[in-house]
Amino acid sequence: MIRYVYAFAELERRIGRELGGHDNPLLLSVRSDGKFSMPGVVKADPRHRP
């Protein structure tokens, strides 16, 4: 986990933006490495309320 913290800090430094920044935030798109697409999986979470 610490490896990711350092990697994100380095990314922020290189790009000049900050995750959660207010003026010019660093936005990331995260993709799972799943073998199959599973649309609607988030909706299957029992804590999800429509």
C-alpha positions as CSV (number, residue, x, y, z in Angstrom):
1,M,0.0,0.0,0.0
2,I,2.8,2.4,0.8
3,R,4.2,1.8,-2.7
4,Y,1.0,3.4,-4.1
5,V,1.1,6.4,-1.8
6,Y,4.6,7.2,-3.1
7,A,3.6,6.5,-6.7
8,F,0.7,8.9,-6.4
9,A,2.9,11.6,-4.8
10,E,5.4,11.3,-7.6
11,L,2.5,11.5,-10.2
12,E,1.2,14.7,-8.5
13,R,4.7,16.2,-8.4
14,R,5.4,15.5,-12.1
15,I,2.0,16.7,-13.3
16,G,1.7,19.6,-11.0
17,R,-1.8,18.8,-9.8
18,E,-3.0,17.3,-6.6
19,L,-5.6,14.5,-5.9
20,G,-8.5,16.2,-4.2
21,G,-7.1,19.7,-5.1
22,H,-9.7,22.5,-5.3
23,D,-8.4,24.7,-8.1
24,N,-7.0,22.3,-10.6
25,P,-7.5,18.7,-9.3
26,L,-5.7,15.6,-10.7
27,L,-8.4,13.3,-12.0
28,L,-7.8,9.6,-12.6
29,S,-9.8,7.0,-14.4
30,V,-9.4,3.5,-12.8
31,R,-10.1,0.4,-14.6
32,S,-10.4,-3.1,-13.1
33,D,-8.4,-5.9,-14.4
34,G,-11.3,-8.3,-14.5
35,K,-11.5,-10.9,-17.3
36,F,-15.2,-10.2,-18.0
37,S,-17.2,-7.0,-18.0
38,M,-19.8,-6.9,-15.2
39,P,-22.1,-3.9,-15.7
40,G,-24.3,-3.1,-12.8
41,V,-22.0,-4.7,-10.2
42,V,-22.0,-1.4,-8.1
43,K,-25.8,-1.6,-8.0
44,A,-25.6,-5.1,-6.5
45,D,-24.0,-3.6,-3.4
46,P,-26.6,-4.0,-0.6
47,R,-25.6,-0.5,0.7
48,H,-26.7,1.0,-2.6
49,R,-30.0,2.8,-2.5
50,P,-31.6,3.9,-5.8
